[in-house]
């Protein structure tokens, strides 16, 4: 698989997902600077976690206007897959690739901890192979992770089977409907707040990130 990982000023998880894809999935991965364009065809583009442009204005707001997003939009228009993790999810909503918004956590504090997720919509093809009872332990690290959308959008996401994951047990940031991640209507654009790339190694005690990335990558 050919994958592009976009690096914005303030990205801090681009190297993490790059190494995971290169070393554990043996993917052909390029790191693309925010001022550049995608100069070749990729199967997947990833917007990583971090604090793009310092999260000025709102988290992810400025990145949507970055030069690289021109070719990212072209990639999507040609049917390519797009995946946003944490700040990447925030960028996807700010740039209107995905509906809704990520707002301040209900605690009004930055939260860094491991949480439990479960499969979202039963009809979502991205997670079709995942047991709905399986619990996944994945870390979060954010201050603006509370998913918010109008009641009409929430109903649409539910009706169209577009909820990727929900928080299970504890809803750490107060997300509506306990939403931890969603997809686009064609299921080719995916965003989630938890960090699967941080749960890939038995040495640190968490490996459920591989389950998530297997689903995203179609491994």
MITORKE-869929 format. One line per 2 residues: number of its first residue (from 1); for each residue z, x, y of N, C-alpha, C. Coordinates in Angstrom, 1 decimal. Each point is the difference from the previous one (the first is absolute). Layout:
BEGIN
NUM) Z,X,Y,Z,X,Y,Z,X,Y  ...
***
This chain:
BEGIN
1) 0.0,0.8,-1.2,0.0,-0.8,1.2,0.0,0.9,1.2  -0.8,-0.4,1.0,0.0,0.7,1.3,0.8,-0.8,1.0
3) 1.0,0.7,0.6,1.0,-0.6,0.9,0.1,0.8,1.3  0.1,-0.7,1.1,0.3,0.6,1.3,1.4,-0.4,0.4
5) 0.7,1.0,0.5,1.4,-0.3,0.5,-0.1,0.3,1.5  0.2,-1.0,0.9,-0.1,0.2,1.4,1.3,0.6,0.5
7) -0.1,1.0,0.9,1.2,0.5,0.7,-0.1,-0.2,1.5  1.0,-0.8,0.4,0.2,-0.2,1.5,1.1,0.9,0.5
9) 0.0,0.2,1.3,1.1,0.7,0.6,1.3,-0.8,-0.3  0.9,0.7,-0.7,1.3,-0.7,-0.4,0.0,-0.5,-1.4
11) -1.1,0.1,-0.7,0.0,-0.3,-1.5,0.9,1.0,-0.7  0.9,-0.4,-0.9,0.8,1.0,-0.7,0.0,-0.3,-1.5
13) -0.8,-0.8,-0.5,-0.1,-0.3,-1.4,-1.4,0.3,-0.6  -0.9,0.5,0.9,-1.4,0.3,-0.4,0.0,1.1,-1.1
15) 0.8,1.0,0.2,0.0,1.1,-1.0,0.6,-0.5,-1.4  1.0,-0.9,0.1,0.6,-0.5,-1.2,-1.1,-0.8,-0.9
17) -0.7,-1.0,0.7,-0.9,-0.7,-0.8,-1.2,0.8,-0.4  -0.4,1.0,0.8,-1.1,0.9,-0.3,0.4,0.8,-1.3
19) 1.2,0.5,-0.1,0.3,0.8,-1.2,0.1,-0.8,-1.2  0.6,-1.3,0.1,0.1,-0.9,-1.1,-1.4,-0.3,-0.6
21) -1.0,-0.3,0.9,-1.3,-0.4,-0.4,-0.7,1.2,-0.6  0.2,1.2,0.6,-0.7,1.2,-0.5,0.6,0.5,-1.3
23) 1.3,0.1,-0.1,0.7,0.6,-1.1,0.2,-0.9,-1.2  0.3,-1.3,0.3,0.4,-0.9,-1.1,-1.2,-0.9,-0.4
25) -0.9,-0.3,0.9,-1.1,-0.8,-0.3,-1.3,0.8,-0.1  0.0,1.2,0.4,-1.2,0.9,0.0,-1.1,-0.6,0.7
27) 0.3,-0.7,1.1,-1.0,-0.6,0.9,-0.6,1.1,0.9  -1.2,-0.3,0.5,-0.6,0.8,1.0,0.4,-0.5,1.4
29) 0.9,0.7,0.6,0.7,-0.5,1.2,-0.3,0.9,1.2  -0.4,-0.6,1.1,-0.2,0.7,1.3,1.1,-0.6,1.0
31) 0.5,0.9,0.8,0.8,-0.4,1.1,-0.8,0.0,1.3  0.0,-1.2,0.7,-0.9,-0.2,1.1,0.9,-0.1,1.3
33) -0.3,0.8,1.0,0.7,0.0,1.3,-0.4,-1.2,0.8  0.9,-0.5,0.8,-0.2,-1.3,0.7,-1.2,0.1,1.0
35) -0.4,1.1,0.4,-1.1,0.2,1.0,-1.3,0.0,-0.7  0.0,0.2,-1.3,-1.3,0.1,-0.8,-0.4,-1.3,-0.6
37) -1.1,0.0,-0.7,-0.6,-1.2,-0.7,-0.1,0.3,-1.5  -0.1,-1.0,-0.7,-0.3,0.1,-1.5,-1.5,0.4,-0.1
39) -0.2,1.2,-0.4,-1.4,0.5,-0.1,-0.7,-0.2,-1.3  0.8,-0.5,-1.0,-0.6,-0.3,-1.3,0.6,-1.3,-0.6
41) -0.5,-0.4,-1.1,0.4,-1.3,-0.5,1.3,0.2,-0.9  1.0,-0.8,0.3,1.2,0.0,-0.8,0.2,-1.3,-0.7
43) 0.7,0.0,-1.1,0.3,-1.2,-0.7,1.3,-0.6,0.6  0.9,0.8,0.5,1.2,-0.4,0.6,0.4,0.8,1.2
45) 0.5,-0.7,1.1,0.5,0.7,1.2,1.5,-0.4,0.1  0.8,1.0,0.2,1.5,-0.3,0.1,0.5,0.3,1.4
47) 0.7,-0.9,0.6,0.8,0.2,1.2,1.4,0.2,-0.4  0.5,1.3,0.2,1.3,0.3,-0.5,1.2,-0.4,0.9
49) 1.2,0.3,-0.5,1.2,-0.3,0.8,0.2,1.0,1.0  1.0,-0.3,0.9,0.3,0.9,1.1,0.3,-0.8,1.3
51) -0.3,0.7,1.1,0.2,-0.6,1.3,-1.3,0.3,0.9  -1.1,-0.6,-0.4,-1.2,0.3,0.7,0.1,-0.2,1.5
53) -0.4,1.0,0.7,0.1,0.1,1.5,1.4,-0.3,0.5  1.0,0.4,-0.8,1.4,-0.2,0.4,0.5,-1.4,-0.1
55) -0.9,-0.9,-0.5,0.4,-1.4,0.0,0.2,-0.6,1.4  -0.7,0.6,1.0,0.1,-0.5,1.3,-0.6,-1.4,0.1
57) 0.4,-0.8,0.9,-0.4,-1.4,0.2,0.6,-0.8,-1.1  -0.6,0.1,-1.2,0.6,-0.6,-1.2,-0.5,0.8,-1.2
59) 0.8,0.0,-1.1,-0.4,0.8,-1.2,-1.4,-0.3,-0.4  -0.8,1.0,0.0,-1.4,-0.1,-0.5,-1.0,-0.5,1.0
61) 0.5,-0.4,1.2,-0.9,-0.7,1.0,-1.1,1.0,0.5  0.3,1.2,0.3,-1.0,0.9,0.6,-1.0,0.5,-1.0
63) 0.5,0.1,-1.3,-0.9,0.6,-1.0,-1.2,-0.9,-0.2  0.1,-1.3,0.2,-1.2,-0.9,-0.2,-1.1,0.4,0.9
65) 0.2,0.7,1.1,-1.0,0.4,1.0,-0.4,1.5,-0.2  0.5,0.6,-1.0,-0.4,1.4,-0.3,-1.4,0.2,-0.3
67) -0.7,1.1,0.3,-1.4,0.1,-0.3,-0.4,-0.2,-1.4  0.9,0.5,-1.0,-0.3,-0.1,-1.4,-0.2,-1.4,-0.5
69) 0.7,-1.0,0.8,-0.1,-1.4,-0.5,-1.4,-0.6,0.1  -0.9,0.6,0.8,-1.3,-0.5,0.0,-0.7,0.1,-1.4
71) 0.2,1.2,-0.6,-0.6,0.2,-1.3,0.8,-0.7,-1.1  1.3,-0.2,0.2,0.8,-0.7,-0.9,-0.4,-1.4,-0.1
73) -0.4,-0.6,1.1,-0.5,-1.4,0.1,-1.3,-0.1,-0.7  -0.9,1.0,0.2,-1.3,0.1,-0.7,0.2,0.1,-1.5
75) 1.0,0.8,-0.4,0.3,0.1,-1.5,0.4,-1.4,-0.6  0.9,-0.7,0.8,0.4,-1.4,-0.5,-1.2,-0.9,0.0
77) -0.8,0.0,1.0,-1.2,-0.9,0.1,-1.0,0.3,-1.2  0.0,1.2,-0.5,-0.9,0.3,-1.1,0.7,-0.3,-1.4
79) 1.2,-0.6,0.1,0.7,-0.4,-1.3,0.9,1.1,-0.5  0.4,1.0,0.8,0.9,1.0,-0.5,1.4,-0.5,0.1
81) 0.9,0.6,-0.8,1.4,-0.4,-0.1,0.8,0.8,1.1  1.0,-0.7,0.5,0.9,0.6,1.0,1.5,-0.3,-0.3
83) 0.8,1.0,0.0,1.4,-0.2,-0.4,0.9,0.6,1.1  0.9,-0.8,0.5,1.0,0.5,1.1,1.4,0.0,-0.6
85) 0.7,1.1,0.2,1.4,0.1,-0.5,0.9,0.2,1.2  1.0,-0.9,0.2,1.0,0.0,1.0,-0.7,0.0,1.4
87) 0.0,1.1,0.7,-0.7,0.0,1.3,-1.5,-0.4,-0.2  -0.6,0.4,-1.1,-1.3,-0.5,-0.3,-0.2,-1.5,-0.1
89) 1.0,-0.6,-0.5,0.1,-1.5,-0.1,0.1,-0.6,1.4  0.8,0.7,0.9,0.2,-0.5,1.3,-1.4,0.2,0.8
91) -0.7,1.1,-0.3,-1.3,0.2,0.6,-1.0,-1.1,-0.4  0.1,-0.4,-1.3,-1.0,-1.0,-0.5,0.3,-1.3,0.7
93) 1.2,-0.4,0.3,0.2,-1.2,0.7,-0.3,0.1,1.5  0.3,1.1,0.6,-0.3,0.2,1.4,-1.5,0.0,0.2
95) -0.8,0.6,-0.9,-1.4,0.0,0.1,-0.7,-1.2,-0.5  0.8,-1.0,-0.5,-0.5,-1.3,-0.5,-0.8,0.1,-1.2
97) 0.3,1.0,-0.8,-0.6,0.1,-1.4,0.7,-1.0,-0.9  1.3,-0.2,0.3,0.9,-0.9,-0.7,0.7,-0.9,1.0
99) 0.4,-1.2,-0.4,0.7,-0.9,0.9,1.5,0.3,0.1  0.6,-0.5,1.1,1.4,0.1,0.1,0.4,1.2,0.8
101) 1.3,0.4,0.1,0.5,1.1,0.7,1.2,0.5,-0.7  0.3,1.3,0.3,1.2,0.6,-0.5,0.9,0.2,1.2
103) 1.2,-0.7,0.0,0.9,0.0,1.1,1.3,0.7,-0.3  0.8,0.1,0.9,1.3,0.7,-0.1,0.8,-0.5,-1.2
105) 0.6,0.9,-0.8,0.9,-0.4,-1.1,1.1,-0.9,0.5  0.4,-1.0,-0.8,1.0,-0.9,0.4,1.3,0.7,0.4
107) 0.3,1.2,-0.5,1.2,0.7,0.3,-0.1,0.8,1.3  -1.3,0.0,0.6,-0.3,0.8,1.2,0.2,1.5,-0.2
109) 0.0,0.4,-1.3,0.3,1.4,-0.3,-1.1,0.5,-0.9  -0.2,1.3,0.0,-0.9,0.7,-0.9,0.6,0.0,-1.4
111) -0.8,-0.4,-1.0,0.5,-0.1,-1.4,-0.7,1.0,-0.9  0.7,0.8,-0.7,-0.6,1.0,-1.0,0.8,-0.1,-1.3
113) -0.6,-0.7,-1.0,0.7,-0.3,-1.2,-1.0,-0.4,-1.1  0.4,0.0,-1.2,-0.8,-0.6,-1.1,0.3,-1.4,-0.2
115) -1.1,-0.8,0.0,0.1,-1.5,-0.2,-0.7,-0.4,-1.3  0.2,-1.3,-0.3,-0.6,-0.5,-1.2,-1.1,-1.0,0.4
117) -1.2,0.2,-0.6,-1.1,-0.9,0.2,-0.4,-0.8,-1.3  -0.6,-1.1,0.2,-0.7,-0.7,-1.1,-1.4,-0.4,0.4
119) -0.8,-0.3,-1.0,-1.3,-0.5,0.3,0.0,-1.2,0.9  -1.0,-0.1,0.9,0.0,-1.1,0.9,-0.8,-1.2,-0.6
121) -1.1,-0.3,0.6,-0.8,-1.1,-0.5,-0.5,0.2,-1.4  0.1,-1.0,-0.8,-0.4,0.0,-1.4,-1.5,0.3,-0.2
123) -0.8,-0.5,1.0,-1.4,0.0,-0.1,-0.6,1.2,0.7  0.8,1.0,0.5,-0.6,1.1,0.6,-0.6,1.0,-1.0
125) -1.3,0.3,0.1,-0.7,0.8,-1.0,0.5,1.5,0.0  0.5,0.4,1.2,0.5,1.4,0.0,1.2,0.2,-0.9
127) 0.8,-1.0,-0.1,1.2,0.1,-0.9,-0.1,-0.8,-1.3  -1.2,-0.4,-0.3,-0.2,-0.9,-1.2,0.6,0.5,-1.3
129) 0.1,1.3,-0.1,0.5,0.6,-1.3,1.5,0.2,0.0  0.6,-0.3,1.2,1.5,0.3,0.1,0.8,-1.2,-0.5
131) 1.0,0.3,-0.8,0.9,-1.0,-0.5,0.8,-0.6,1.2  0.0,-1.3,0.2,0.6,-0.6,1.2,1.6,0.3,-0.1
133) 0.5,0.3,-1.1,1.5,0.2,-0.1,0.3,1.5,0.2  -1.0,0.8,0.0,0.3,1.5,0.2,0.5,0.3,1.4
135) 1.1,0.7,0.0,0.6,0.5,1.3,-0.4,1.4,0.3  -0.4,0.2,1.2,-0.5,1.4,0.4,1.0,0.5,1.0
137) 0.4,1.2,-0.2,0.9,0.7,1.0,-0.8,0.9,0.9  -0.2,-0.3,1.3,-0.8,0.7,0.9,0.7,0.3,1.3
139) -0.1,1.2,0.6,0.7,0.2,1.2,-0.6,-0.7,1.2  0.8,-0.3,1.0,-0.5,-0.4,1.3,0.6,1.0,1.1
141) -0.7,0.1,1.1,0.5,0.8,1.1,-0.7,-0.5,1.3  0.6,-0.9,0.7,-0.6,-0.6,1.1,1.0,-0.7,0.9
143) -0.4,-0.2,1.3,0.8,-0.8,0.9,-0.7,-1.3,0.3  -1.3,0.0,-0.2,-0.8,-1.2,0.3,-0.7,-0.5,-1.3
145) 0.8,-0.6,-0.9,-0.6,-0.3,-1.3,0.2,-1.5,-0.3  0.4,-0.8,1.0,0.2,-1.4,-0.3,-1.4,-0.7,0.2
147) -0.5,-0.5,-1.1,-1.3,-0.7,0.0,0.2,-1.3,0.7  -0.9,-0.3,1.0,0.1,-1.3,0.7,-1.4,-0.5,0.1
149) -0.2,-1.3,-0.3,-1.2,-0.8,0.2,0.3,-1.4,0.3  -1.0,-0.7,0.5,0.2,-1.5,0.3,0.1,-0.7,-1.4
151) 0.5,-1.2,0.0,0.2,-0.8,-1.2,-1.4,-0.2,-0.6  -1.0,-0.2,0.8,-1.4,-0.2,-0.5,-0.5,1.2,-0.7
153) 0.3,1.2,0.5,-0.5,1.2,-0.6,0.8,0.3,-1.3  1.3,-0.3,0.0,0.8,0.2,-1.3,-0.5,-1.0,-1.0
155) -0.4,-1.2,0.3,-0.5,-0.9,-1.0,-1.4,0.4,-0.5  -0.8,0.6,0.9,-1.3,0.4,-0.4,0.1,1.2,-1.0
157) 0.9,1.0,0.4,0.2,1.1,-0.9,0.5,-0.5,-1.4  0.9,-0.9,0.0,0.5,-0.6,-1.3,-1.1,-0.7,-0.8
159) -0.8,-0.9,0.8,-1.0,-0.8,-0.7,-1.1,0.9,-0.5  -0.3,1.1,0.7,-1.1,0.9,-0.4,0.4,1.1,-1.0
161) 1.3,0.0,-0.3,0.5,1.0,-1.0,0.0,1.4,0.6  0.3,0.1,1.3,-0.2,1.3,0.6,1.3,0.8,0.2
163) 1.1,-0.5,-0.5,1.3,0.7,0.1,0.1,1.1,-1.1  0.0,1.2,0.4,0.0,1.1,-1.0,1.3,0.2,-0.6
165) 1.1,0.3,0.8,1.3,0.1,-0.5,1.0,-0.7,0.8  1.1,-0.4,-0.6,1.1,-0.6,0.8,1.3,0.9,-0.3
167) 0.9,0.0,1.0,1.3,0.7,-0.3,0.7,-0.9,-0.9  0.7,0.6,-1.0,0.8,-0.8,-1.0,1.5,0.4,0.2
169) 0.8,-1.0,-0.1,1.5,0.2,0.2,0.3,0.1,1.5  -0.1,1.2,0.5,0.2,0.2,1.5,-1.3,0.0,0.7
171) 0.0,-0.7,1.1,-1.1,0.0,1.0,0.4,0.9,1.1  -0.3,1.3,0.0,0.7,0.9,0.9,-0.3,-0.1,1.5
173) -1.2,-0.5,0.3,-0.4,-0.1,1.4,-0.1,-1.4,0.5  0.2,-1.0,-0.8,-0.1,-1.4,0.4,-1.4,-0.5,0.0
175) -1.0,0.6,-0.7,-1.3,-0.5,-0.1,-0.1,-1.4,-0.4  -0.9,-0.8,0.7,-0.2,-1.4,-0.4,-0.5,-0.1,-1.4
177) 0.5,-0.9,-0.8,-0.4,-0.2,-1.4,0.2,1.3,-0.8  0.9,0.9,0.5,0.3,1.3,-0.7,-1.2,0.8,-0.2
179) -1.0,-0.1,0.8,-1.3,0.7,-0.2,0.1,1.5,0.3  -0.4,0.8,-1.0,0.0,1.4,0.1,-1.4,0.6,0.1
181) -1.0,-0.8,-0.3,-1.4,0.4,0.0,-0.9,-1.1,-0.2  -1.2,0.1,0.6,-1.0,-1.1,-0.1,-1.4,0.7,-0.2
183) -1.0,-0.9,-0.2,-1.4,0.5,-0.1,-0.9,-0.9,0.9  -1.2,0.5,0.1,-1.0,-0.8,0.7,-0.5,-1.1,-0.9
185) -0.8,-0.8,0.6,-0.6,-1.2,-0.8,-0.8,0.5,-1.1  -0.7,1.1,0.1,-0.9,0.6,-1.1,0.8,1.0,-0.8
187) 1.3,0.2,0.3,0.9,0.8,-0.8,-0.4,1.5,0.0  -0.8,0.4,1.0,-0.4,1.4,0.1,0.8,0.8,1.0
189) 0.7,-0.7,0.8,0.9,0.6,1.0,1.4,-0.3,-0.4  0.9,1.0,-0.1,1.3,-0.2,-0.5,1.0,0.7,0.9
191) 1.1,-0.7,0.4,1.0,0.7,0.8,1.4,-0.3,-0.6  0.9,1.0,0.0,1.4,-0.2,-0.4,0.9,0.9,0.8
193) 1.2,-0.4,0.2,1.0,0.8,0.7,0.7,1.0,-0.9  0.4,-0.3,-1.2,0.6,1.1,-0.9,-1.0,1.1,-0.3
195) 0.6,1.2,-0.3,-0.8,1.2,-0.2,-0.1,0.4,-1.5  -1.1,-0.4,-0.7,-0.2,0.3,-1.4,-0.1,1.5,-0.2
197) -0.6,0.7,1.0,-0.2,1.5,-0.2,1.3,0.7,0.0  1.1,-0.6,0.4,1.4,0.6,-0.1,0.7,-0.3,-1.3
199) -0.6,-0.7,-0.9,0.6,-0.3,-1.2,-0.9,0.3,-1.2  -0.3,1.3,-0.1,-1.0,0.5,-0.9,0.5,1.1,-0.9
201) 1.3,0.3,0.0,0.5,1.2,-0.6,1.4,-0.3,-0.6  0.1,0.3,-1.3,1.3,-0.2,-0.7,1.1,0.9,0.6
203) -0.4,1.1,0.6,1.0,1.0,0.6,0.8,-0.7,1.0  -0.7,-0.9,0.8,0.7,-0.7,1.1,0.5,-1.4,-0.5
205) -0.2,-0.3,-1.3,0.6,-1.1,-0.6,-0.8,-1.3,0.1  -1.1,0.0,0.7,-0.8,-1.3,0.1,-1.5,0.3,-0.4
207) -0.5,-0.9,-0.8,-1.4,0.2,-0.5,-0.8,-1.3,0.1  0.5,-1.0,0.5,-0.7,-1.3,0.1,-1.1,0.0,1.0
209) -0.1,1.0,0.8,-1.1,0.2,0.9,-1.3,0.1,-0.7  0.0,0.6,-1.2,-1.2,0.2,-0.8,-0.5,-1.4,-0.4
211) 0.8,-0.9,-0.3,-0.4,-1.4,-0.4,-0.8,-0.6,1.2  0.6,0.2,1.2,-0.7,-0.6,1.2,-1.3,0.7,0.2
213) -0.1,1.3,0.0,-1.2,0.7,0.3,-1.1,-0.2,-1.1  0.5,-0.2,-1.2,-1.0,-0.3,-1.1,-0.7,-1.3,0.3
215) 0.8,-1.0,0.5,-0.6,-1.3,0.4,-1.0,0.1,1.1  0.4,0.8,1.1,-0.8,0.1,1.2,-1.3,0.8,-0.4
217) 0.1,1.0,-0.8,-1.1,0.9,-0.3,-0.8,-0.6,-1.2  0.5,-1.0,-0.6,-0.7,-0.6,-1.2,0.0,1.0,-1.1
219) 1.1,0.8,-0.1,0.1,1.0,-1.1,0.3,-0.6,-1.3
***
